[in-house]
Amino acid sequence: MISDYNRLSGLQKVAILFSILGESLALNLVKELDKTELRKIRAAMRGVNSVAFAVKKQVMEEFYFSFVSEKFQEEEESDEPKKPFAFLDDLTDEQLIALLITETPRVIAITLAQLSSDKRMLVLNRISEEEKGQVLLNIGNLDDVPLEAVVQIANKLQKKSRQLPKTVAFSRGGGKDLADLLGEMEAEDEQMFMSNLEQENPELAEAVKKYRITFESIFEIFPDNLLRDLMNAVDLDGIAMALKGMDKSINDKVIGVLPKKKQAMFTPVEGAAAKREVDDARKGIVSAAKQMERDGAFKLEDLLGGGETVE
């Protein structure tokens, strides 16, 4: 088996490229070959039947991705070919795990083949023993993976990675930053992310909760005086829309803390309301609560019971 990329000749590299892509596709990329050169490539292909996946990967990076980058990347031209998995280098450890944790063993295996050994172990140590075995089996059987499949997986993962929080150093106490980012997500996405985080990294999930204000938690942790100040900072229409679909007890609690004049003016939203309008109204109230915290009206950790105590 050919396992040393550095000992390959230029002709052998082209032959490997042709064997991976197939002659028809390769000729569309490597143009202007005369018949003599093509015969040499075909002859060389017979000597490269067994090639390690790592070598195939390097050949693909040197040749193929220098071509497809021109088609799919709207960036300035570079002398170096584009690497389809280069975006992985920009991810933190926890982002990398979050990216791969829900993928199939096949996709994880192909991705791990692009990573350094320490990054591979990081991912393998965070998946179940059963899945780890499947991933390892797939790593040992990557030689026959079509190039097109590798490209598609890279594109899919890169698109998915753009949805991850980008500025948080997860493993370095980034609970507050992550909580802020979660607050900008759609409600369903936020809940899904927190659910996954609680399973995959309970310690970080707890750190996030110390800084996380949700619309629902406001009614659980805010005393009446803070709730009154918060509701006075929001217009009545916003309050009415935000309360759409909430339990009667919550509605009664909110109306109960409003000044008598506002209580008389309060009109609930009748009929159906667009979910986005309700979510936006609730986000507005959460934003007002966060502003109160920034202004020093309260400390969230105190409301959650995690503040300093005196014996």
N, C-alpha and C positions, 0 to 999 in steps of 0.2 A: 504493500500500500504506500502511496506517495503521501508523506506526512511533513516534509520540509519545504515550505513555500520558497525560501530563499535560494534553494538549489535548482529551481525550475528555470528553464530557458524561456525566452519570449514565445517561441513556437509552442512549447508545452502549455504555457498559460492560455494561449489562444485555443489550443486543442481542448483544454479543460472547459473553457468558456463555451465552445461549440457543443461539447458533450452534455453540458448542463442545459443549454438553451434549446438545443436542436439546431441543425444546420440552417433551416429556413429562417428562424428568428434571428440567429446570429448574423446571417448575411445582411439582414436589414440594418444591423447595428455597425458591423465592420464592413464597410463598403469599399469599393475600388480594389477588390482582390482579383488578380488575374488567375487563369486556370492552373498555372504552375504552383502558385502560392496555395490555392485551394487543395491541390493534390497533396502538397506537403502537410497541410493541416489534417486532412483525412487520414493520412498515414500516421501522423503523430497521435491521433485520437485512439488508435489501436493500442498505444502504449500507456494510455492514461485511464484504463478501465477502473482501477481501484484508487480512489483519491479520498483522503480524510476530509471530513466536513469542514474543519477549520481552514484547510487549504482552499476548498471551494469558496468559502466565505471571502477569503482574501482576494481570490481571483475575481469574484463578482464585484467586490468593492473597487478594485483597480480598473476594471473595464466597464461593466454594465452600468453601474450607478453614475459614472461620469456622463453617460448618455441620457439616462432618464432624468437626471437632475435638471438638465436644460429644459425638459418638457414640463416637469411638475413643480419646479421651484422658481418663484418669482423673486430671485435674488441676483445680485451682481455675480458675474462669472468669476470663478476661482480656478486656480491652476490645479487644486486638489479635487478629486472626485468626491461627490456627496455620499455620505454613509447613511443608509436608511434608518439605522438605529442610533444615530449620533445624539438624538434628543434624550436618550436615556442618561447621558452624562450630566444633564442639567437637573436631574431629579434627585431629591433627597432620598435617604434610605426608606423612610416611611412612605413617601410618594411612590417609590418603585414598588413597594409591597402592595400598596393600595391599588396600583395599576394592574398588578398581575394576580392578585389573590382570587379574583372571580373568573379568571381565564381557565381554559381547558389545559390539561397536562401537556398536550401537544404544543400549544401556543407558549406556555411557560418554558418548555424545553427549548424551543427555537430562540426565545428571548434570552435565556440563560447562556446559550452558546455565544451570544454577543458580549457578555459581561466578563469582568475580571473574576478571578476565583473567589475573592472575599465577598464580592457582591452576590455571586451564585450561592455561597453558603448562607448569606444573610436571608435570601429568599427561601432556600430549602429549609432553613430552621424555623420558618414561620408558617409552613404548611403542614397538613396532617401527615402522619406516617404512611397512610395508604396512598395519598396523592403524591407524596415524595417518591414512593416506589414507582408509580406510573410515570412521573416526570423523568426519573433516571432511566427507565426503559426507553422512553422516547428519545432522550439524549443519545442513547446508543444506536438509534435507528433513524438518524437524520439525513443519511447520505442520499436517500431517494426523494427528499422533499423538493418539489418543483420550485424553481426560482420565482415564478409568478406568485406562488403561495407565500414565500418569504416577503416579497414586496408588499403584498396585500396585508399581511400581518403587521408589518412595520407601519404602513399607512394608517391602519385601524388603531393601533396602539398610540401612535403620535396624536391622532385626533382625540382619542380618549384622554390622553395626558393633559390636553389643554383644558379639560374640565376640572382638573385637580386644583386645590388651593396651591398657589405658586410661590408664595413668599414666606411660608412658615417652615421653620426648622423644627419639625415635629419632635424629634428626640431631644431637643434642647430647651424644653420648657416653653413651647410655643402655644400653650393653651389659650392665652388671651387673643393672640393673633388669629388662631384658628376659629375661636368663638366669634370673632368679628366677621370673618369670612363666611362662616355658616349663616350668620344673620343676613347676609346679602343673597343667599340662595332662595329658590322657591321652597315653600314649606315642605312639600313632599320630598324634594331632594335633600333638604336639611335633615329630615327625620330618617331617611334611608341611610345617609352618610353616618349619622350618629349611631344608628343601629349596628352598622358594620363596624364602626370604630369601637363600640362597646364589646364586640366579640373579639376583634383582632388586637386591640390595645386598650384594655380596661383602665390602665393607669393614665394614659393620655385622655381617655374619655372623662375620667373624673376631674382632670385638670381643666378640661374645657368647660365642664359644668360649673366650675367656680366663677367663670366669667360670662356665662351664657344666660341671657335674658330672653325668654320666649313669651309670646302673648299669653299662653296658658299659665306659665309660671308666675306671671305678675299677680294673678288673683290668689295664688297660693302663698306667696312670700311677702307681698306688700301689705303693711299695716294700713288701716283706714286713712290715716293722715297723709301718707305718701300716695295712696291711691287717689285721694281727693286732689292733691296737687298735680298729679299726673293727668287726670281727666280734665282739670281746669286748663291744662296746657294744650288740649286737643279740641278742635271744633266739634260741635254736637253731631253734625252729619257724619264726620269720621268715626265718632264713637258708635253711632247707630249702625253704620255699615260693618264695623269691626265686630259688633255683637251679634251679627246675623248668624244664626245657627248655633249659638252658644246656649248652655243650659239656662233655665229660668233663674236659678239661684245666682248665677254670675250676672245676669241682667239686673236682677234686683239689687245685688251688691253694688254694682256700678252706679245705678240710678240713686241708690241710697246715700252715696257719698257726694253727689252733686249738690250744689247750692239750690235752695228752693226755686229760685227763678229759672235755673237751667232745667230742673226737674219738670217744671210746667211746660217748658219749651221743647222737651225731648220727644221725638217722634220716631218710633222703631221703623225699620225698613220692611215694608209689606211686599208679599209676593217673592218671586225668585230674584236672585241677584247673581251677577257674574262672579265666579270664583276669584278671578284676578282682582276684581274690585274689592272683594272682602279681604283677600290676602294683602293687597296694598294698604288698606285701611289699618289692618293689624300691624303691618310693618311700620306704619307711621306712629302708632302708639309705642311700639318697642323702641323706635328711634328716639321718641320723646323721653322714654325711661332712661335710655343710655345717656342722653344729654343731661338729665337730672343727676346721674351718677358722676359724669364729668364735672358738673358744677358743684359737686360736693354735698348734694342733698342726702346721699346715703352711700354706704359701701356694700356692694353685692355680697361679699363674703360674710358680712355681719348678718345680712338677711337670711343667708343660707346656713347660718350657724357655724361658720368656719372662721370667725374673727377671733381676735385675741381675747383671752379670759384672764381674770385675776383671781388667784386662790384666796 
